[in-house]
Amino acid sequence: MPELPEVETVKEILKKQIIGDTITDITINYSKIIKETDPATFRQNLIGQTFRDILRRGKYLVFVLDDYILLSHLRMEGKYFIKSPNDEISKHEHIIFRLGPNKTLRYHDTRKFGTMYLFHTTSFDIVNNMLPLKELGVEPLGSDFTLAYLKEKLTKSHRSIKTSLLDQSVISGLGNIYVNEILFLSKIHPLENSDELTDEDITNIIDNTKRVLNHAIELGGTTIHSFQSALEVSGRFQNELRIHMQKICPVCHGEVSKIYVGQRGTYYCKVCQVKR
């Protein structure tokens, strides 16, 4: 599943590709991706609209047009492609935006889990206070991600810290790969109880979250499993992974262990991440 660095990378690439382009037609091959708006209204409202900006909130892409905001969540395997109108349409290309005579923006999703929401406003602040965005926690790279904030969230929960960090209502944008990396760098066992962490532990989580995410963004995210390079995403952070899918710990050189936490493959070092 694409996480914050991958979505951020896609956002920046799309900004270079489609800002200033006007939607001249839309083909909808799988309408269930569109939420809370019927397909006919979706087409009618967006045809003639020009892409003015692209933002990101958590794992959502936020397309700002002349009169609307379009939210897009890639879910498990969603991707965007820029193609010629003459290129063959794949069976997994479910929403196709025609951008003038020579370009299309195609939403491709093998699993069909992705979602799109349309709002009749261009104010991000308004949309950010509406569903589905209002349920999200703070941005981990923002100034609101503080010791006071995270401590307040964690002390209310007896869940494992791995589960808490994956909860999008606590922190928006983190997924399995980066949480594994963050906990390893913080020397915290993934099954440690959230409400038993010290201030030092929580500070380490915050610092390492920013460190890991910023480095991943610099390298274009991680392209492993289903998230591949749809828009020339380099995904070089896959070469920097220290614990996720590794066999040997880079610190103590012991064997990396794998368990499942909430059905998510969880890699950790028994020596470096001792459960208290």
C-alpha positions as CSV (number, residue, x, y, z in Angstrom):
1,M,0.0,0.0,0.0
2,P,1.4,3.4,-0.9
3,E,2.2,5.4,2.3
4,L,2.9,9.1,2.9
5,P,6.2,9.3,1.1
6,E,4.8,7.5,-2.0
7,V,1.7,9.7,-2.1
8,E,3.9,12.8,-1.6
9,T,6.1,11.7,-4.5
10,V,3.1,11.0,-6.8
11,K,1.7,14.4,-5.9
12,E,4.9,16.2,-6.9
13,I,5.2,14.4,-10.2
14,L,1.5,15.0,-11.1
15,K,1.9,18.7,-10.3
16,K,4.6,18.9,-13.0
17,Q,2.4,16.9,-15.4
18,I,-1.2,18.2,-15.2
19,I,-1.3,21.6,-13.5
20,G,-3.0,24.0,-16.0
21,D,-4.6,21.2,-17.9
22,T,-8.4,21.2,-18.5
23,I,-10.6,18.2,-18.3
24,T,-12.4,17.8,-21.6
25,D,-14.0,14.4,-21.0
26,I,-14.2,11.7,-18.4
27,T,-14.6,7.9,-19.0
28,I,-15.9,6.0,-16.0
29,N,-15.4,2.3,-16.3
30,Y,-16.0,1.4,-12.6
31,S,-18.3,3.8,-10.9
32,K,-18.0,2.3,-7.3
33,I,-14.7,4.2,-6.9
34,I,-16.7,7.4,-6.9
35,K,-18.2,8.0,-3.4
36,E,-21.3,10.1,-2.5
37,T,-21.7,11.5,-6.0
38,D,-23.4,9.7,-8.9
39,P,-21.2,9.2,-12.0
40,A,-23.3,11.5,-14.3
41,T,-23.0,14.4,-11.8
42,F,-19.3,13.6,-11.3
43,R,-18.7,14.0,-15.1
44,Q,-20.9,17.0,-15.5
45,N,-19.2,18.9,-12.7
46,L,-15.6,18.1,-13.6
47,I,-15.7,18.5,-17.4
48,G,-14.4,22.0,-18.2
49,Q,-12.5,22.3,-14.9
50,T,-8.8,23.0,-14.9
51,F,-6.3,21.5,-12.4
52,R,-4.9,24.4,-10.3
53,D,-3.0,22.7,-7.5
54,I,-2.4,19.3,-5.9
55,L,-2.1,18.9,-2.1
56,R,-1.7,15.9,0.2
57,R,-3.5,15.0,3.4
58,G,-2.3,11.8,5.0
59,K,-2.5,9.2,2.2
60,Y,-5.1,11.3,0.2
61,L,-4.3,13.3,-3.0
62,V,-6.2,16.6,-3.0
63,F,-6.8,17.9,-6.5
64,V,-7.8,21.5,-6.5
65,L,-9.7,22.6,-9.6
66,D,-11.5,25.9,-10.6
67,D,-14.6,25.2,-8.5
68,Y,-14.1,21.8,-6.9
69,I,-11.8,19.7,-4.8
70,L,-11.3,16.1,-5.8
71,L,-10.0,13.7,-3.1
72,S,-8.3,10.5,-4.3
73,H,-7.2,7.6,-2.0
74,L,-5.0,5.0,-3.7
75,R,-5.8,2.3,-1.1
76,M,-3.9,-1.0,-1.8
77,E,-2.8,-0.7,-5.4
78,G,-4.1,2.5,-6.9
79,K,-1.8,4.3,-9.4
80,Y,-2.0,7.2,-11.9
81,F,-0.7,7.1,-15.4
82,I,-0.3,9.8,-18.0
83,K,-1.0,8.3,-21.4
84,S,-1.9,9.3,-25.0
85,P,-5.6,9.1,-25.8
86,N,-4.5,6.6,-28.5
87,D,-3.0,4.2,-26.0
88,E,-5.0,1.0,-25.4
89,I,-7.2,1.2,-22.3
90,S,-6.2,-1.4,-19.7
91,K,-9.0,-3.4,-17.9
92,H,-7.7,-1.9,-14.7
93,E,-8.0,1.7,-15.8
94,H,-11.3,2.7,-14.1
95,I,-11.4,6.5,-14.3
96,I,-9.9,8.3,-17.4
97,F,-9.7,12.0,-17.5
98,R,-9.2,13.4,-21.0
99,L,-6.9,16.5,-20.8
100,G,-7.1,18.1,-24.2
101,P,-6.3,16.4,-27.5
102,N,-3.0,14.7,-26.6
103,K,-3.1,13.6,-23.0
104,T,-5.1,11.5,-20.6
105,L,-4.8,11.0,-16.8
106,R,-5.8,7.4,-15.9
107,Y,-6.6,6.0,-12.5
108,H,-5.5,2.3,-12.5
109,D,-6.4,0.0,-9.7
110,T,-6.1,-3.8,-9.8
111,R,-8.0,-4.4,-6.6
112,K,-10.6,-1.6,-7.1
113,F,-10.3,-0.4,-3.5
114,G,-9.4,3.2,-4.3
115,T,-11.9,6.0,-3.6
116,M,-12.7,9.5,-5.0
117,Y,-14.8,12.2,-3.3
118,L,-15.9,15.4,-5.0
119,F,-16.5,18.7,-3.0
120,H,-18.1,21.9,-4.5
121,T,-15.4,24.2,-2.9
122,T,-11.8,25.1,-3.5
123,S,-11.1,25.6,0.2
124,F,-8.9,22.9,1.7
125,D,-9.7,24.1,5.2
126,I,-13.4,23.4,4.6
127,V,-12.7,19.9,3.1
128,N,-10.3,19.1,5.9
129,N,-13.1,19.5,8.4
130,M,-15.4,17.2,6.5
131,L,-15.5,13.5,6.1
132,P,-13.4,11.6,5.3
133,L,-10.5,14.0,6.1
134,K,-11.8,15.2,9.5
135,E,-11.2,11.7,11.0
136,L,-7.5,11.8,10.3
137,G,-4.9,12.5,12.9
138,V,-2.1,15.0,12.6
139,E,0.4,15.1,9.8
140,P,3.6,13.5,11.1
141,L,5.7,16.1,9.3
142,G,3.7,19.0,10.7
143,S,4.2,21.2,13.7
144,D,1.3,19.7,15.5
145,F,3.1,16.3,15.8
146,T,4.4,17.0,19.3
147,L,5.3,15.1,22.5
148,A,2.1,16.5,24.2
149,Y,-0.1,15.4,21.3
150,L,1.2,11.9,20.9
151,K,1.5,11.2,24.6
152,E,-2.1,12.2,25.1
153,K,-3.1,9.7,22.3
154,L,-1.0,6.9,23.6
155,T,-1.7,7.1,27.3
156,K,-5.4,6.5,26.5
157,S,-4.7,3.2,24.7
158,H,-3.5,-0.2,25.9
159,R,-3.0,-1.4,22.3
160,S,0.4,-2.3,21.0
161,I,2.4,0.6,19.8
162,K,2.5,-0.9,16.3
163,T,-1.3,-0.8,16.2
164,S,-1.5,2.7,17.5
165,L,1.0,4.1,15.0
166,L,-1.0,2.5,12.1
167,D,-4.2,4.1,13.3
168,Q,-4.9,6.9,10.8
169,S,-6.9,8.8,13.5
170,V,-3.7,9.1,15.6
171,I,-1.2,9.9,12.8
172,S,-2.1,10.3,9.2
173,G,0.0,8.7,6.5
174,L,1.9,6.0,8.2
175,G,1.7,2.4,7.0
176,N,3.3,-0.9,7.8
177,I,6.7,-0.4,6.2
178,Y,7.5,2.9,7.8
179,V,6.2,1.9,11.2
180,N,8.5,-1.1,11.2
181,E,11.4,1.2,10.4
182,I,10.4,3.8,13.0
183,L,10.1,1.3,15.8
184,F,13.4,-0.3,15.0
185,L,15.2,3.0,15.0
186,S,13.5,3.9,18.3
187,K,14.5,0.5,19.8
188,I,10.9,-0.3,20.8
189,H,9.3,-3.7,20.5
190,P,6.2,-3.6,18.2
191,L,4.0,-5.3,20.9
192,E,5.0,-2.8,23.6
193,N,1.8,-1.3,25.2
194,S,1.2,2.2,24.0
195,D,0.3,3.5,27.5
196,E,3.5,2.2,29.0
197,L,5.9,4.2,26.9
198,T,8.1,6.8,28.5
199,D,8.5,10.4,27.3
200,E,11.8,9.4,25.9
201,D,10.3,6.6,23.9
202,I,7.6,8.9,22.5
203,T,10.2,11.6,21.6
204,N,12.2,9.0,19.8
205,I,9.2,7.9,17.8
206,I,8.5,11.5,16.8
207,D,12.1,12.2,15.8
208,N,12.5,8.9,13.9
209,T,9.2,9.3,12.2
210,K,10.3,12.7,10.7
211,R,13.7,11.3,9.9
212,V,12.4,8.2,8.1
213,L,9.6,10.0,6.2
214,N,11.8,12.9,5.1
215,H,14.5,10.5,3.9
216,A,12.0,8.3,2.1
217,I,10.5,11.4,0.3
218,E,14.0,12.5,-0.8
219,L,14.4,9.0,-2.4
220,G,11.0,8.9,-4.0
221,G,9.4,6.5,-1.5
222,T,9.5,2.7,-1.6
223,T,8.5,0.5,-4.5
224,I,8.0,-3.0,-3.2
225,H,5.1,-5.4,-3.5
226,S,2.2,-3.9,-5.3
227,F,3.2,-0.3,-5.4
228,Q,5.3,0.1,-8.5
229,S,6.7,2.9,-10.5
230,A,3.6,4.2,-12.3
231,L,4.8,7.8,-12.8
232,E,8.5,7.3,-12.9
233,V,8.6,7.0,-9.1
234,S,12.1,6.1,-8.3
235,G,11.4,4.3,-5.0
236,R,15.0,4.2,-4.0
237,F,14.1,4.0,-0.2
238,Q,13.7,0.3,-0.7
239,N,17.5,0.2,-0.7
240,E,17.6,1.9,2.7
241,L,15.2,-0.3,4.6
242,R,16.9,-1.4,7.8
243,I,14.5,-3.9,9.3
244,H,11.4,-4.4,7.0
245,M,11.8,-7.6,5.0
246,Q,15.4,-7.9,6.2
247,K,17.0,-11.1,7.5
248,I,19.9,-9.8,9.5
249,C,19.8,-6.8,11.9
250,P,22.2,-4.1,10.7
251,V,23.1,-3.2,14.3
252,C,23.7,-6.4,16.2
253,H,23.9,-8.7,13.2
254,G,21.4,-11.1,14.8
255,E,18.5,-12.7,13.0
256,V,15.5,-10.5,12.2
257,S,12.2,-11.9,13.5
258,K,8.8,-11.7,11.9
259,I,5.4,-11.8,13.6
260,Y,1.9,-10.5,12.6
261,V,0.4,-7.6,14.4
262,G,-3.1,-6.9,13.3
263,Q,-2.5,-9.2,10.3
264,R,0.4,-7.0,9.2
265,G,3.8,-8.5,8.7
266,T,6.0,-7.0,11.4
267,Y,9.8,-7.2,11.4
268,Y,11.9,-6.5,14.5
269,C,15.1,-7.5,16.2
270,K,14.8,-9.4,19.5
271,V,18.1,-8.0,20.7
272,C,17.7,-4.4,19.8
273,Q,13.9,-4.2,20.4
274,V,13.4,-5.9,23.8
275,K,9.9,-6.1,25.1
276,R,9.8,-4.9,28.7
